[in-house]
Amino acid sequence: MRNLREEIKNMLSSMGDGRSSVSPYDTAWVSFIEDTNTNINGTSKRPLFPSCLQWIIDNQLDDGSWGEELVFCIYDRLLNTLACVVALTLWNTCLHKRNKGVMFIKENLRKLEGGEVVNMTSGFEFVFPSLLDKAQQLHIDNIPYDAPVFRDIYARREVKFTRFPKDLIHTIPTIVLFSLEGLRDLDWQRLLKLQMEDGSFLTSPSSTAIVFMNTNDDKCFTFLQNAVQKFNGGDVLHKFKDGDEFFCLRGESNKSATVMFNLYRCSQALFPGEIICEEAKNFTYNFLHQYLANNQSKDKWVIAKDIPGEWEEWLEENNTTCQEAAVLLVQTINLSSGHMTHDEILSKYTNKVCHMLNEFQNDQICNSSKARDIELHMQALDGFEEAKERIRESFSKVELSPSSYDTAWVAMVPSKYSLNEPCFPQCLDWIIENQREDGSWGLNPTHPLLLKDSLSSTLACLLALTKWRVGDEQIKRGLGFIETQSWAIDNKDQISPLGFEIIFPSMIKSAEKLNLNLAMNKIDSTIKRLWQQKNEEIFSNVTHCAMAFRLLRMSYYDVSSDELAEFVDEEHFFSTSGKFISDVAIIELHKASQLTINEKDDILDKINNWTGIFMQQKLLNNDFLDIKSKKEVELALRMFYVTYDRAENRRYIESYQENNFKMLKTAYRCGSMNNIDLLTFSMQEFELGLSQYQEEVEQLKRWYEDYRLEQVGLAQEYIYRTHLISVAVFFEHELSNARIMYAKYAMFLTLSDDLFEHLASKDELLNIIELVQRWDEHTNVGFHSEKVKLFFTALYDTIEEVATNAQIKQGRNVKHHIIELFVEGLNSMLVDRVEWGTRIPSIEEYLRVSLSTFGGKCMVLTSQYVVGIQLCNYQSDDEIQDLCYCSGIVMRLLKDLQSFKRERSDSRLVNMVKLVMKQRSGTICEEEEAIKHIKETIECNRRKLLRMVLQSKGKGSKVPQALKDLFWRTTKAVYFFYSDHDEFRSPNKVKHHINQVIYKSLHIR
């Protein structure tokens, strides 16, 4: 599993912006472009991008079609095939493949008649008729151009044309920019103002190709050239080219001079016609010259070695001729190959080079001064084999200095025998022993321009020490270093380790979960920066825009819903938005609209309303391409706060498809995200969780039986229900102790509620309260019954155990506060049982008391001690009280709504619905009004709670983020149990979820 984790990590870190499968349709359109330069001397026509034509030739399927072999959608397959047939005919090549494609079209045309409109690819009515027209112009026979189904498609196109006035198309971005190749009578020059920054039109190669054919625009060409290089391969040096520049590694914020130097050396082996080598050579030569002139040698290895001198020596030889370049290649030969003599080696390689050059004769090279120099060097290589062996031995002894960063991550791996112990304790020892005097870890000796390296290494080491609760002094000094040097995080002069902008923010989030208080004021994320800059990649695509908004808001960033204002009006959105491509956009918009944090948010509320109606209508019409798409809509309609992480994990894993595809203009797949390794790793991780949860249930069963809680009145089924709640709140493997404690506490609160409601007498209840209040002196109180004795004994031992574990995590005794929280709940239950049995409380009094009887505050604040969240003296802070109040209101009223019908006939039981009805005269119609009022109160407090949870420290929040998240997770768990029915007391679906999350192995179709 560990090896698989590394493979996935490497794959994701190297995928860049991802890579989707090749679209035959787009490839065909790009292949239509003629290379006008070849026609100057009257030579025959040829494609500007011949590799596209070659791809079409090489990738026809056995049935004669083109497209995704694992996906058969008739609209997609016919569109791809017709485009490729046109391309082969246009360039008069491989006509047997063309004819086979025509036969496929003819034989499958009837399937269009029964094809569901929902399966139609984006813009099909525009682009398919355009291709039919091209096919007719090229006189491609055997295609029934007058078929009724074709006439229907043409008719649909005319209807769609009326929705998009010509002036509108040329003025603002609309959806038709994605299908420009299907339109007619366009002013191509006017359209250029709607071009994206990368030169494309809504990232569509086919749309961009038709614009380029009509404008010869340079930006269009650049986009197409980059697309062809990305999807059709290219030589090695193309991998290092981005637009007009060469670079070190894609995604790095700065170019590495060392790699530029190596790229320059690589480009020396230059042959005639290798334009990319010439470009790489010139670019890197100019780059390194400028680097030296500006004295910018800040690269790590440049600092450690005298590289500038070596650069200057190489740069002096920049202007080599092709002949000299060929000789330079000869210099790279492996002299140890076989048993050939020096003369034979020289002859062999010069012959090979001359053949490749096709310009020089053997004697020209062999008689050159460079060749004679090589010969002299060869003659001086006596004892070469011995020297080579000595060098090999010396290299085998070379050791790199230990990496503090990697050592820290290895140190965090838990033992396979115990999740509470490190698998490699020696790594932890190394971290403790190798902290530098300034509190940091990293390269030693360090350099003033490598602070980002020290920051990431130091934070990784702090995470390791905190995870295993060792090295308090080292942690303190490390935090001091980070606080002092945080200015370097976004300093452009500092050299960034590879992936720093992605890895460092993720470590920050891990640190917050461990409650490492990082006092840094310049932490930003890539998405946040792109959002602030209104990056085109985000804001030109509604799916990206909605997803970025959701990710940023849920990652505690302050982002305004104003950026989604253009999506408020449904009719305007569908008629003009160039950003709408598929239903995925609607789903993402709906998810984003659920993140309302203000009592009134017209933008998000309106988006939520129309996207919800849109998706509900799709469900009614069963308007879906496949079952998975339908399931996505069903889940999107459920509020995100009515589910929990582990259930979502299972759903994603079981619905995961290695060959999953998306439907745009054609079908496409993303191989790096639809990957069998991802599925395997996720399954292994989930199954590990199942075994762990099952062992925890067995522990709870033994505890339940040892303390004879069944005799007190707690049914055994509550073991499973309370453990499910604990998994919903703490699903992470390392939080096993927290889950067990949470489940036990939930059982005690349930049992207490039953005791105070009907299982115990008033004297027994007063006895229980006195025993808890006089905790350390309870032996002087005595037990009024066996039931009280059993209950208190179990409670006493459990709280003592919890307090002991909490003291270890907190470094102080918190038992008094834990007991105080429980007493508060018991006293409130007594008021409910004794006082409200004779009088009806006001709504204000009911809320004040009933929030404690539910037990949410007790559960959260006790749990945070066990998890290790350092609350210090904030428990009386106004922010904590507000969190307790808002979450308590939501939890209490959710339960009241579901228990009302069950309790309505019992006049002794007080319920919020009853109180609101009494306040409004109690008529039947006012029951609905009361329920509506309570739902509005729940929603108002849910929004306020989420606003407090997502509020950053920079906005005045003092409470640790981990504690705020705990309030939110607990509230979500209550939503799950009480949103539809009282699943906790009378479960209909809870048994299913217990099996899904704790017992049942994954089922992968």
N, C-alpha and C positions, 0 to 999 in steps of 0.2 A: 504493500500500500504506500510505503514511503517513497519507493522508486517511481510509482505511478504519479504521486503528488508532484515529484520533481519534473517529470515529463510534461505534465499539464502546465505547471508553472512556467517552464521554458517555452512551451507552445504559446501560451497567452502573452508572455512578455515579448515574444518575437513576431507577433501577428500584425503589429502596426495597426492600420485602420481596418484590418480584416480583409478577407479575399473571398468573393462570391464566385460561383461557377460562371463559365463563359456563356454568354447569350448568343446563340446562332443568329438570331434576328439582328441584333446590334452589330455583330461581326460582319454580316452580309452588307448592311448599309455602309459601314466603313470601307468595305472592299469595293463598293461602287465608285469611290473617289478615284478619278483618273490622275496619273502623274503627268501634268502638262509639260514638264521639262523634257520628257522623252520624245515629244513631238516636234521639237524645234527643227530637226533635220529630216523631218518626214518619216521618222521611224514609226514602227507600229505602236499602238496604244498599249499601255500597261497600267496596272493599279498602283496608286501611291503607296498602299500598304499591302504588298504581296503576301505577307505572312497571314493576313486575314483570309485571303483567298485559299491559301494552303491549308489553313485550319479547317475551312469548309470541306475541302477535298478529303482531308484526313479523318473527319469526324461524322460521316454519314452513318446512321444506324442501319441494322440489318434489314429493316422493313422499308428502307428507302427514305425515311424521314430524318429530320434533324431535331434535337431537343434533349431534355433531361431523360435519360433512359428509364429511370425509376419513377418518373412522373408522366402520366398520360392524361392531359387535358386537351380535348380536341381543338379548342381555340388556339392554345399555345403551340401545339404540334403543327397545325396547318400554317400558322403564321410563320414559324421558324422555317418550315420546309419551303414554302413559297418564296421567301426571301433568299434562301440559298439557291433555289432553282434559278431565280432571276440573276444572281451573281455569276453562276457558272455559264449561263447563256450570254450574259453581257461580255464576258471575257473569252467566250468560245473555247472552253476547256472542260475536259472530263464530261463529255456530253452523255456518256452512258450512265454516270451518276445523276446527271440532270434528268434523264428520261426515267430513271428509277424513282426519283423524287416526284415527277409529274404523275407517275402511276399511283404513288401513295396518295397524292391529293385527290385524284379522280376516284379512287376506291373508298376513301374515307369522307368524301364530301357530304354524303347523306347523314353522317353523324352530327353535322352542324344543325340539321333540322330538329333533332331531339336534344340538342345541347341546351342546358339550362343557362339562362342569362346571367345567373349569379356566378357561373364559372367563367364568364367572358373576361378575357384579360383587359387590362386598363387601356383605353383608347382604341380597342379593336375596330370599332365602327369607322374610325378615321384611317388607320394605317393599313388595314387589309385591302380596302378598295384601292388605295394608292398603289399597292403592290400588284393588284390585278391589272391596273392600267399599265404599269410598266411591263408586265408579262405580255399583254396584248401588243404593245409597241414593239416588243422584241420578237413577235410572231411565234410565241411558244404554243405549239399545238397540243391537242388532247386535253386542254382545260376547258370545261363547259362554261364559258363566260356568261352565257344567258340563263344559267340555272336559276330557278326561283329563289333558292336560298341566298344567292348572290344579290338578286334584286332586292330582297328584304334587307340585306346589310347596307346596300346603297341608300335605301329609303331611310334607315335609321341614321345614317350619316347626315342626310339632309336635315332631319329633325334636330340633330345635335348642332349643326351649323347655326341654326336660328337662335340657339341659346348663347352663342358667343359672337356678338357683333364684331366686325373687322376692326373698328376703332378701339374697342375694348382689348382685343388681342394684342394690339400694338402699343397699348398704353400702360397696362398693369400686368403683373404676373398672374397668369391663369393656368388652370390644369392643362390646357391644350399646348402649353410650352413643352410638355412631356411628349407630345405626339406631332411635332411640327411637320414631319415628313408626310403626314396624312392630310395636311391642309393645302389650300390652293389660293392663288392670287394674293400672296403676301408681299409686303414691302420689307425685304430682308434687311436692308440697312437700318430701318426703324427698329427692327427687332433686336438689333445688337445692344441697345441700351438696357434690355432685360436680361442680358447675359450675366451668368454668375461669375464670381471672382476667379474661379479656376478655368474659365473659358467656355464652360458647358451651358446647356439650357436644361435646368433641373437635373443635372448629372446624367442626362440621357445621351449616349453616344450616337444613336440614330438621329435624334433631333439636331444634335451638334453637327453631324455629318452633312445633313441637308443644308444647314445654314452655311457651312464652309464651302459647299459646292456652289453656292449662289453669291458668296461674298469674298471668298479667299481670305477670311479673317485670321490673323496670326494667333489670337488667343484660342480660337476654335482648333486650329492646327495643333497648338501645344497640348490642349486637353486630349485630343485624339491620339497624338503621338505617345503621350504618357499612358493612356489606356491600352494602346496596342502593346507597348513594352511590358506593362503589368500582366496582361492576360495572354500574350503570345510568346512569352519568354524573352530571349535576347541574350547577348553574351554577358560574361561576368561583370564587366565594367558598367553595363546598364543598371545593374543592381545598386550601384553607388551614385546614380544620377537622379536628380530631382529638378525638373525644369531645366534651367540653364546652369545649374550648379551641381557640383559633386559634393558628397558629404561622407561623414564617418559611419554613423549608424542612424537609420531613420528614427526620428523622435527625439534625438539629442538636441539640447538647446544650444550647444556650441560645437564647432568643428574641432576635431582632435588633430593637432598638428602632426602627431606621430603617425596616425593612420593616413593623413594626407601625404606624408613623406613616403610611406610604403606604397600608396596608390601611385605616386609619381614614379617610384622605382619600377612598379609593375608595368606602367605605360611605356617604359623604355623599349620593351620588346615589340616594336612597331613595324607592321607590314603595310605595304601600299594598299590603300582602299579602306583601311581600318579607321574610319572617321572617329569612332567612339574613343579609340586609344589616343588619337591626336587631340581630341577635346579634353580628355582626362589629363593628358600630359601638359597641355597649355594651361588649363585651369589650376592644377596643383602647383605647377611651376610659379605662376603669378601669385598664388596664395602664399607659398612658402617664402618667396622673395619679399612680399609685403610683410609677412610675419617677422622675418629677420630684421627688416628695415624699421619696424615699429617696436622691436625688442619685446615681443609678446610671448616669449617662450615660457608659458605657464603650465604646460602639460606635465603631468606627474613624472613621466619617464625622462622628459627633457630636463627637468629639475635635477634628477638623479644622475644623469649622464651628460657628457659634453656633446650633445647632438648637433647644435648649430654648426660646428665645424664640419661635421659629416655632411650636413645639408649643402653647405657652400661648395664642398668638393664635388658632390653629385650635380648640383645646379650648374656648375661650370660646363658640364657636358650636355647641356640641354639640346643644343642645335645639332644633333646627330643626323646624318643622312640615313636613308633606308639601308644602304650597304653597311654602314657602321652599326645600325640597329641590328641587322642580321648577325653581325659578328658578336655583338653583345649577347645575343641569344646563345651563340656557341659557347660563350663563357659560362653558361649555366649548366653545361652537360655534367652528368654524373661520371666522374673519371673511374669509378670503381665498377662500372657495369661490365660483366663478363670478363674475358681474358684478352680483350683486344689491345693492340699496341696503340701508342699515342697517335701514330700516323693513320691507323685504321679508324680510330675514334674521330679524328679531325676530318678525315675524308667522308666518313658516314654522315656526320652532322652538317658539314658544308654542302654536301650533295642534297640533303634534305631541305636545307634552307634555300638553296638555289632553285630547287624545284618549286617551293612555295612562292618565292619571289617572282619567278618566271621572267626575270629581267637581267640577271647577271650570269656569267659563266663561272664555272668552278675556279678557274685560275685567277679570276678577278678577286675573289674573296681570299683564296689561299695565298695569293701574293701580296695582299694588303698588309700594311704595317701592323694592324691590330692582330691579324692572323699569325704573323711571325712572333708577336709578343706572346700569344697564347702558346705557341710551340715551345718557346724558351721556358715558359712556366711549367709546361708539361715535363720537359726534360729535367727540371729541377726537383721533380716530385718523387725522388727515391725514398723508399720507406713509407710510401703513402698509406699502405694498409695499417702499419703499426701506428702511425700518427692518428689515423682515423679511429682506431680502437681506443687510444688514449683519450681522444676527445669524447668518444661515446661514454667512456667510464666517468669522465669528469662531469658530463651532463647528467648522468644518472644519479649523481650525488648532490645536484643543485636543489636547494630547498627555498621556496618562497616564504616570506614572513607570514605568520598567522594572520588571518583576517578577523578582526574583532567582530565585524558585522556578521560574517558567516558563522563564527564560533557561537555568537549569541543565539542565532536562530537554531543551531543544532542543540544548544543547551536547553532550549524550550521544548524539545521533543520529550513527551512523557514515556516512562517505561511501559513495555507491553504487559508487565505484571501488575503495575499500579499506576493509575493516572495521577497520583499524588506525589510521585517521585520522578526525577529526571532520568532519562535513559542513558545520558552521558554526563555523569556528575563531574568528570574531569574537565569538561568544557566550562562548567560553572566555576570550578576552582580556578581555572585559567583567567576568567573574567575578573574574579575577586583579586587575583594577584597582579593583574596587569593594567590597573587603572593609572592614568598619568597624574602628575601632580596637580594639574589644573582641573581634575575631575572628569576628564574625557577619556575616551578610548579611540584608537585609530592608528594610522600609519605613524611610526616612530623612527626617526624624528619627523615631526609634522612640518607643514609649510603654511604660511598665512593665507594662501589662496585655496587651501584644501579644507576650509572650515565645514563645508557641506558634508564632506566625507566624515569628518569627526562628529558632526551632529547626528548623522544617520547611524554611525557605529555606536555612539554613546546612547542614543535612544534605544537601539536594539538591545544593548547590554542592560539598560535599566528595565526593559520589559522582561528579560530573562531573570534578573534578580528579584523583581517584584512577583513574578509568577511563582517562584519557589520560596518566597518570603525569607530571603537571606540578604546579607550585605546592606543593612540599613545605613551605615555610614557612607558606603560607596554610592548608594542611591541619592543620599542627600547632596553629596559633592557633585554627582552627575547632573542633578536637577539644577544646581547652581551654574554649572558650565552652560547648559542649554539656555537658561534664562539670560545669561550674560552675552552669549553669542547668537541669539535668535535673529539679530539684525541681518545675519548672513544668508538667511533662508531664501530670500528673493533678491539678493544682491547679484547683479548681472556680471560683476567682475569675478565672482567666485566660480570655481570650476565645479560643475555638477556631476556626481557619479551617475552612471547609466541608470535611467529609470527613477531618478530622485524625485521628480515631480509627481510620480504615481505612488512610489513606495512610502515616502516620508509621510504624506497625509494619512495613509492607511495605518501606519504605526501610531500616529497621533490618536486615531480612533481607538486602537487597541489600548493605548496608555490611558485614555479616558475611562474605558471599561474597567481597568485595573485601578482607577482613581489615582493615577499619577498626575499630580497637579503641575502641568507644564505652563509656566508663565511666559508665553510667547505672543507677540503682538503683530507678527507679520506672516501668518500662516494662510496660505490660499490654496486653492485646488485648480487643476486644469479646467474643469468644467465651469467653475465660478468665474475664472478669468475670461474664458470664451464667452460666457453669458454676458459679462459686463461689457465686453468688446462688441457685442451683438454679432458674433461670428456667423458667417454665412452658412457654414455646415449645420449649425443648430437652427437658425431662424428661417432658413429656406425650406425646412421640412417640418411639417406639423408634428410628426411622430417624434422627431428629435427634440423639438421645442418643448412639447408636453412632457416628455420623459426627463429632459434636463431640469425643467421646473420641479418635477416631483422628486428627483434625486437630490437636488440642492436643498429644497425645503426640508426633506426628511433627514438631511445631513447637517441640519442646524444652521443653514445659511439664510440670511435675510433677503428673500427674493419676492418681488411684487407680482401680484396676479395681473397687473396692468399689461404685462407682456403678452398675455393671452386674450386681450380685449378684442382682437380682430376675429376671434372665433366665437363670439357671443351669439351672433345671428346665424341661424342654421341655413336659411335660404341664401344669404350672401356668401356664406362659407362654401356651399356646394357649387354655386354658380361662378364664382370668381377665383377661389383660392387655387393658386398654382401649387399649393403644398399638399393638397389631398390626393392621395394615390390609392390607398386601400383602407379596409375597415380597421386595420391595425391602428391607424391614426385616430379613429373615433374611440377605440378602446383606450388608447393612451390619454386622449383628452379627458375621457370620463374618469380615469384614475387620478389625473391631475386635479380635476374639479372637486374631488373628495377631500382635498387638503385645505379645507377652509379653517382659518384660525381666528377669524373675526366674526362677531355676532351677525353682521351683515356684510356679504361680499357679493355684490350684484354680478360681477364678472364670472366667478366660479359657480355661483348658484344657477345662473342662466345656462352656462355650458353644461352643468350637471343635468339640468332639466331636459334639454333637447337631445343630448347624447344618450341619456337614459331611455327616452321615448324611442329614439332611433333604434337602439339595440333591442328593446322589448318588441318592437315591430318585426325585426329580423327573426326573433325567436318565434313569434306567432306564425310567420310565413315560412319558417324553417329554411331561411334564405342563406345557406352556408355551403362553402366548397367542400368541407369535410367535417367529421365529428369533432376534431380538435378545435377548429374555429368556433364551432357552436359552444364548446365547453369554455373557451376563453371568454366569450361574451357572457355566459351565465355567471362565471366567477367575477367578471368585472362589475356586474350589476350588484354583486354583494359588496357591501362596504368593506374596505381593507381592514377596518378595525373589528370586524366580526369573524375573523379567522386568526390562526396562530401559525408560527413559523414552521413547526414540524409537520403539520398537515399540508402546508404549502410545499415543503420539501418533497414529500411523498408524491403529491400531485404532479409536480414538475418532472420528477424522475420517471414516473410511470407514463407520462405523456410525451416524454422525450423520444425523438426519432432521429436516428443517425442520418437518415436520408430525408429529413424534413425540408420543405421548400416553401418559398414565398412566391406569390403571383403578382407581378406588376405588368409590364407590357408583355413579358414572357415569364416563364417559371425560372427560378434561380435558387441555388443553395449556397450556404456559407460553410465550407468544409471545416474551418477551424473551430466553429461553434457547434456544428453537428458532427460530433467526434466520439468514437467508441470509447476512447480513454476517459473522457469526461463522464460518460455514463457509468463506466466501470468503477471509477473512483467514487462517484456519488453513491452508487449502490453499496460499495464496501463501507463507506462512512455511515450510511443509514442503517445497515445491518448491525454494525458495531453499536450504534445507539440502541437498537432493539434489545440486544443481549444485555446491555447495561441497565436499561429500564426494567427488564424482566427480573434481574437480580435485585433491583431496588424494591420491586413489589414483593418479592419473597422476604426481604428484610422487614418490610412493613407488616407483612402477615405474621411473622414471628413476634414482632413487637406487639401487635394487636392481641395475639393469643397469650403472650406472657403476662400482659396486664389485664386480661379478661374483660376487655372493653365491651364485648357482646353482652355481658351481664349488666353493664351500666345502661345499655340501650342503643349502642351504635352497631348498625348492621354491617356485616363484612363487605358488602358491595361498595361501601364508601371508601374503602382502601383504594379501589380502582379509580373511582371518580376524583378523589382528592389528588391521587398521583397524576392523573391526566391534567389537572389544573397546574400542578407543579411543573410538568413537562412543557405546558403552554407558556409558562413564565420563565423557566430556566431550562432550555433544551440543550445547552452546551454540555459536552461530555465532562468537562472538568468541574461542573457544578453539581455533582452527585449529592454531596452533603447538603447543599441548599435545597435540592429537590425533596430529599427525605424530610428535612426539617419543615419545609413548606406543607407537605402532605400531612404530617402529624398535626401541625397547627390548624390546618383546615378541618381535620377530624375533630379536634378539641372544640373549635368554634361551632361546628355542626352539632356536636353532642351537647355543648352548653346551651345552644338555642333550643334543643329539644327538652333538656332538663328544665329550663325556665318556662317553656311553653306548656308542657304537660307531664313530664316524666318524674318530676320531683316536687315535694311539698315546699311550702314557704320556709319552714324551719330548716330543711335541708339546703335550700338555696342560700339562706343567711349563713349557714354553717360553712358552705363552700367559700363564700366571699370572705368570711373572717379568716379561714385557713390561708387563703392567698394573701390577704393583707398582712397577716402575722407570719410571713413566710419562714423566717429563720426560727421562729418560736412556735411553729404550728403544733409541736408535740404537746404544748400546754393547752391547746384548744380542744382536742378530741374530735371524734367522728360521730355524727348522729345516726349514721346507718352504714351498712356495708357498701351500698352504692356510692355514698360520698367518699368512703375510704378508697375504693377502687379508682374513682375518678381523680381524686387529689393525688394519690400515689403516682399514677401515670403522668399527671400534669407536672408534679414536682420533679420527678426524675428527668422528664423531657426538657423542662426549662433550665434545670441545672446543667444538663449536657449542652444545650444551646448557648447558655451564658459562658460556659467554659471555652467552647469553640470561638465564640464571639470575642472573648478577652484576648485570645491568641491573635486573632485577626486585627483587633482594634488597638491592642497594646494598653488597654485599660479595662476596668471592671464596668460592664454596662448592665449587669443583672437587675439592678434597681429599676432602670428604665423599662426593661423587658416586662418585669412584674407589674409595673405601673400601667403599662399599656393594656395588659390583660385585665387588671382590676377595673379600669375604666369601662371596658366592654361588659364585664359582669354587672357593674352598678347600673349601667344603662338598661341591660336586660331586666334587672329587678324593677326599674321604673315601669318598663313596658308591662311586666307581669302583674305587679301589685297596684301601682297608682292608676294606670290606664284601664284597669279592670272596672273602676268605679267612675271614671270621668273620661271625656274625650279631649285630647290635647289640641292646642292650636297647631297650625301648620308649621310655624316657626319652632315650637317646642318639639314637635315630632321629628323634624329634620335634625335638630341639634342632638337629640338622644339616639335616633335610629341610625345615624351614621356610625356610631360606635358599636351598635348591636350587630351590624353587618360584619364588622371585623376587618375591613380593608386596610384601615390605618394600622392596626395591630400587625397584620400580615406583612405589609410593606416595610414598616420601620424596624420590625424584628429581623426580617430577611436581610436588610441592608447591612446589619451587623455581621451576619454569618457570611455573606458574600465578601465582605471586607471593604465596603464603601466607608471612607472616613468622613463621618458626619460632623465630628467635633461638637461645637455648641450651637449648631444651627437648628436643633429640633424645635426651638421656640420661635424661630424666625418667621416673619410674616409669609415669606415665600413658601416655606414648608406647610404652614397652616392653609394657605390657598390651595396647594397641591392636594392636601388631605381633603379639603372641603369639596373641591370640584370633582375629584375622583370618587369621593364618598357619595355625592349627590347622584352621579351617573350610576354607580353600582347599586345603591339603595333603590332608586326609582326603577331601574331595569327589573329588579327582582319584584318590586311591588306590582308592576304592570302584569307580570306573568302569574303572580300568586293571587291576584285579586279575585278571579273567578272561583278559585278553590276556597278562598277565605271569606267570600262575600256573605255566606249564610251564617258565619260565626260572628255574632255581635261582639264577642270579647276581643277579637283580633283587630288591631288598628292598622289601616293601610292608607297610603297617600291618596289613592283613587277615592276611597270613602271620604276622606277629609275634604278633598276638593269638591266632591259632589255635595257634601253637606254645606259647604260654603256657598254653593250655587243652587241651593234649594232642593236638590236631590231628585229631579225628574228624570225619566228614562232618557230623554234626548240629551240631558246634561251629562250622562255617563260618557257619551262619545266626546262631548266637549272637554270633560275632565281628562280623559285619556289623551286627547289632542294637546291639551295644555301641558300635561306631564311630559309628553314626547318632545315638545318644544323646549321645555326646561332641561331635559336630558341633552338635547342637541346643543343648546347654548353653552352648557357646562362642558360638554365634550370638546367643543371648539376652544373654549378658554383653557382647558387642560392641555390640549395639544399645543396651543400658543406658548404656554409656560414651559412645556417639555422641549420645544424647539428653540426657545429663546436662548441666545448665546450669552456667554459671560460678558462679552463686550456690550451687551444691552442691559446689563445690570443684574444678571442672575448670579447668585452666590452658591446655589445648591449644586453639588457634583452631578454631572450629566448622567452618570450611571444610576443615581437614585431617581432622577426624573424619568429615565427610561424604565425603571422598575415600576413606578406608578403607572406608566402608560401600558406596560405589558400586563400588569395585573388587571387594569381596566379592560383591556382587550379580551382577556380570559373570561371575565364576567360577561362581556358582550356575547361571547361565543355561547355561554351556557344559558343566557336569559334573553337573547334577542328575539327568538321565536316562541319558545316554550320554556317552562321551568325544567330544563334538562337535568338539573342537579338533583331535584327531588323526585321527579317522575320521568326518567330518561327514555326517550324514544330513539334518538340518534347517538347518544353518548356511548352506548355499547359498541356501535360501529366504529367510533373514533378511538375507543380504547384498543380495539383490535388493530386498527390501521396504524396507530402510533406506537403501540407497545408490543403487540404479539405477531401480527401478520407479516410474513416476509413479502418483499416487493414482487409485483407481478408485471413483468415487462413483455409487452406483446411483440 
